[in-house]
Amino acid sequence: MSLDYQTMSYIESLFDEFDAKYDSDYALQDLHMEYIMENCHGERVICNGDSLIVAQEEGYLYEEFREDYIQKQLQLIAV
């Protein structure tokens, strides 16, 4: 699937907005930690809260979480 320039620019701006919001929004960071717990599938050992925090701070599954979050937000807008 090929996207036009305007669509690509819009998606890129959503990613930039998300990145800026993520740094100051603890609820969003909590959602990222939930995403890690639900989607790590044994790739990384998450055995307690400390290891979960380390994974989140290291950006584990960050890009996947960002894409999933934005996709869900766009679906809510489309409804």
Secondary structure, DSSP 8 states (H G I E B T S, - for coil): ----HHHHHHHHHHHHHHHHHHHH-HHHHHHHHHHHHHH-TTSS---SHHHHHHHHHTTTTHHHHHHHHHHHHHHHHH-
